[in-house]
Amino acid sequence: MRDNPERSRFELEVNGEVAYADYRRQPGTLVIAYVYAPPALRGTGTADRLMRSVAEAARAEGVRLRPLCGYAASWLRRHREHSDLLS
């Protein structure tokens, strides 16, 4: 995964396709506005790997996550090991 600050998104490239998580940075918080996986990557676990990387990046930066996207919110609910990151 890479952070693309120019586009305000985290990106994960797989087989030439890019899944991404749009974000906004606020003091102490990463607001996850939208998570997208191209049709060719859906059902492959790519969005899951992307969200794991986003959570790890937030933890490393010492910030919390505020999911606005339904996928990001449901992912965080399913992965309770990251519940401490919820703002």
N, C-alpha and C positions, 0 to 999 in steps of 0.2 A: 504494500500500500504506500501511496505517496500523498503528501499534502500539496495541493495546488492552490496556494494562497491568492494567486491572480484571479482564479475562478471561484474562490471560497468553497472548495470542496476537497474531500478525500477521494482518491481514485484507486481502483484496483483493476489492472489490466489482465485479462485472461484470453488467450487465443486471439489477440488483436481487437477484442471487445473491451469496453471500459464500463465498469459499474462504478457508481459514485454516490457520495453522501454530501449534499449541500449543507453548509453550516454558516452560522453567524457567530462571531466571537463577542462575548460580553464579559465584563469583569468576573473572573472566576468560573465562567460557564461557557460551554459550547452548545449552542442551540442547533439541533439537527432538524433542518427544515424538510428535507426530502431525501429518500434513498431510492436509487434507480438501478435496475439491472436490465440490460438489453434482453430481448426475447431469447436469443441464443444461449444466454447464461442462466435463465430462470430455471429453477429446479435443480441446479448443480451445486448449491451451497455457497455460491459466490457472495451473495448478499450477507450471509451469515459470517463468512470469513472477513468481509469488509467491516461489519459491525464489531466483530471481535477486535479488529485492528483499531477501530475508532475508540473503543472502550480502553484498550491498552494505551493509546496515545493520550487520552484524557487523564488516565491514571498517572502516566509519566509526567504530564504537565501540571498535575495537581489541580485540575479543574473538574467541574461536575458537568453532567449531560442533561439537557432539557430537550426531550424528543417532541417535536411537533408532528412529525411524520408517523402515520399509523404503524408502518412496518418497524421503525426504530422503537416506538413505544412497546409494541408487542414483543419484540426481540428482548428488550430490557426486562420485561415482566417474566419471560421464559428463562432468562439467564440471571437468576438471583445472585450469583456470585459477583455481579456488577451492580447490585441494587444500591450500594453505598455511593455510586456515582450520580444517582438521580438527584436533580435539584428541584 
